[in-house]
Amino acid sequence: MNGVPTVPLRLGVNIDHVATIRNARGGDHPDPVRAAEMAAAAGADGITAHLREDRRHIRDHDIERLMGDIELPLNLEMAATEEMLAIALRHRPHAVCIVPERREEVTTEGGLDAAGQHNFLKPFVTRLSDAGIRVSLFINADRFQLEAARSLGAPVVELHTGAYAHAGDKGSDSLVKTELERLVTSARDGAEMGLEVHAGHGLTFDNVGPVAALPQVRELNIGHFLIGEAIFSGLTTSIQQMRSLMDKARGEQE
């Protein structure tokens, strides 16, 4: 596609909602670290966990255990706050993805405004990078946000695929096409700027193919759907099926 060499596509499995179920009753079950171990065995390339301000799912001790017990690289999602920065600098995960966060939201509602918050975000990106942590910014598919990410010195962007996923939920083929074109353009523009492009949010068995087929995208981060599907088929099966669909879509570009 567009003369871009096909590269392997990584799958990051987000385990947040295993912790959500655990926290609904308290106690230790189900264990998100056990889920991470199963994800590794099922073919995941990395583990993603979002430590929110209100600790509604992943908690501090989960991060400690993930860093100590899991061999796969950890991608720590966090808001740009001094508290989260201190936690990241203490644990030094492989990567930190800075995301927008509002206490009242059910889930992340959109991308980070890297352009509008440039001066605020700069010291966070700098301090994380200086500590040897790979910094990613979770942004909407928009050229201004890509340019801001490059200006900030973040080597990675994760494109928010929620608008594309929600368009499919509404059954609007024209809107799906529009949102996919935004992702196509941003993936191409980001790669041309020298950014490593990831994508995620709302991806399912039904909609992952076109995103996985984008040759510039190097990693997909998927969580809620995989954990939900695991109720019916088991976590290993849900991850393996997603891995297979991603590989199939990527292979069709060769």
Disulfide bonds with the S-S distance in Angstrom:
none
